[in-house]
Amino acid sequence: MKKIESRKKDHIDLVLKKGAQYSKSTGLDHVDFVHNALPEMSLEAVNLSTTFFGKSLKFPVIVTAMTGGYKDAKAINRKLAACAQKCGFGLGLGSQRAMIENPTLTSTYVVRDAAPDVPIISNIGAFQLKRYSIDQLESLVSSVKADGLAIHLNPLQEIVQMEGDTDFSGILDAISKVCASLSVPVIVKETGAGLNQEVAIKLKDAGVKYLDVAGAGGTSWSKVEYMRSTAIPGFEEWGIPTMDSIIQCRGILPLVASGGIRTGIDGAKSIALGADMCGAAYPFIKAIKAGNLDTFAETFQKQMAICAYLTGSKTLSDLKKAKLFIH
Ligand SMILES: Cc1cc2nc3c(=O)[nH]c(=O)nc-3n(C[C@H](O)[C@H](O)[C@H](O)COP(=O)(O)O)c2cc1C
């Protein structure tokens, strides 16, 4: 198995082991909804539907980028796609670098037939933009019939990775060129260390259309990489907690809150804090492993709907205005 393929497989195995999550919290445990004892509506009246990359979502949720590029990834992506279609969630594919390097791996990412109606987002690391042409990126998107491209920023992960890239100069310019030329909109996401306000504004100015904070408090990519390498220790807990990252980035571009979102209640809180949608990776792969993906996803939806009900919020825009206590 080639290097990238075996790394993608290792990532799933390591993330599912104990110890790949941050010890510090997202901050969302310090947030409580102001309970509304008189919601004056029924639970059935809750409708949190929205649009994302021009397609409808029943719930403001995306399964964020995880996998592709090795044999078993195909079954994982197909399970995630079927779940996303059933629940009306968006779906992020894992980094497609492996399929650029080896086109025979393309089929491990192809899931449009299993999720015909929901947004599917392609994925590539920002560092790869320096290597690949717009035509290569265009074919990466079209070969999986994606609605957009996610560019991931992961300088922390790269710095602790055995074979990591450690020169992020010129990345903003490369992102801006992609935004100007690609036929689909671009979302920029972190991978668990969070985005700050300055970065969010620079990305908006570069032509990016959506942001995903992917803050700290969930999967720690430095911890994952430390399990594979002996890089300089001490960065296990590095990163902007998801709650702080949402507060930094809200109001700049349509915002996805992810990183340590583990329940629909976390997701609803992140929206009331200023995000437009929420996203998660680890709990979905964990649920696949446990064989309870559909139950997990349905519970997540119900939790979001109940948060809306108990705050008297009928729609997503009502939920965004729901009052919070921050302790
Ligand atoms: C197994 C696994 C593989 C991942 N691979 C990618 C990837 O290829 N591209 C990417 O942008 N993010 C990747 N991520 C990062 C997630 O999309 C997400 O930003 C991060 O894990 C924080 O969310 P979480 O705490 O819900 O896991 C991966 C996450 C997991 C758990």
The ligand as an SDF file (V2000), in Angstrom:
LIG
                    3D

 31 33  0  0  0  0  0  0  0  0999 V2000
  -10.8890    9.8270   10.6680 C   0  0  0  0  0  0  0  0  0  0  0  0
  -10.8480   11.2730   10.2920 C   0  0  0  0  0  0  0  0  0  0  0  0
  -10.2610   11.6520    9.0880 C   0  0  0  0  0  0  0  0  0  0  0  0
  -10.2390   13.0040    8.7080 C   0  0  0  0  0  0  0  0  0  0  0  0
   -9.7540   13.3560    7.4700 N   0  0  0  0  0  0  0  0  0  0  0  0
   -9.8970   14.6300    7.0390 C   0  0  0  0  0  0  0  0  0  0  0  0
   -9.5910   14.9980    5.6960 C   0  0  0  0  0  0  0  0  0  0  0  0
   -9.1860   14.1670    4.8890 O   0  0  0  0  0  0  0  0  0  0  0  0
   -9.7720   16.3070    5.3330 N   0  0  0  0  0  0  0  0  0  0  0  0
  -10.2320   17.2560    6.2070 C   0  0  0  0  0  0  0  0  0  0  0  0
  -10.4320   18.4100    5.8140 O   0  0  0  0  0  0  0  0  0  0  0  0
  -10.5160   16.9340    7.4850 N   0  0  0  0  0  0  0  0  0  0  0  0
  -10.3700   15.6700    7.9180 C   0  0  0  0  0  0  0  0  0  0  0  0
  -10.7140   15.3310    9.2080 N   0  0  0  0  0  0  0  0  0  0  0  0
  -11.0500   16.4220   10.1520 C   0  0  0  0  0  0  0  0  0  0  0  0
  -12.5210   16.5670   10.3810 C   0  0  0  0  0  0  0  0  0  0  0  0
  -13.2170   16.9130    9.2080 O   0  0  0  0  0  0  0  0  0  0  0  0
  -12.8110   17.5920   11.5110 C   0  0  0  0  0  0  0  0  0  0  0  0
  -12.4700   18.8860   11.0640 O   0  0  0  0  0  0  0  0  0  0  0  0
  -12.0790   17.3230   12.8090 C   0  0  0  0  0  0  0  0  0  0  0  0
  -11.9300   15.9330   13.0420 O   0  0  0  0  0  0  0  0  0  0  0  0
  -12.8010   17.9310   14.0060 C   0  0  0  0  0  0  0  0  0  0  0  0
  -14.1160   17.4190   14.1170 O   0  0  0  0  0  0  0  0  0  0  0  0
  -14.5330   16.2710   15.1860 P   0  0  0  0  0  0  0  0  0  0  0  0
  -14.0660   16.7340   16.5310 O   0  0  0  0  0  0  0  0  0  0  0  0
  -16.0210   16.1630   15.0550 O   0  0  0  0  0  0  0  0  0  0  0  0
  -13.8400   14.9960   14.7640 O   0  0  0  0  0  0  0  0  0  0  0  0
  -10.7590   13.9870    9.5850 C   0  0  0  0  0  0  0  0  0  0  0  0
  -11.3380   13.5790   10.8090 C   0  0  0  0  0  0  0  0  0  0  0  0
  -11.4090   12.2600   11.1590 C   0  0  0  0  0  0  0  0  0  0  0  0
  -12.0490   11.8980   12.4680 C   0  0  0  0  0  0  0  0  0  0  0  0
  1  2  1  0
  2  3  1  0
  2 30  2  0
  3  4  2  0
  4  5  1  0
  4 28  1  0
  5  6  2  0
  6  7  1  0
  6 13  1  0
  7  8  2  0
  7  9  1  0
  9 10  1  0
 10 11  2  0
 10 12  1  0
 12 13  2  0
 13 14  1  0
 14 15  1  0
 14 28  1  0
 15 16  1  0
 16 17  1  0
 16 18  1  0
 18 19  1  0
 18 20  1  0
 20 21  1  0
 20 22  1  0
 22 23  1  0
 23 24  1  0
 24 25  2  0
 24 26  1  0
 24 27  1  0
 28 29  2  0
 29 30  1  0
 30 31  1  0
M  END
$$$$
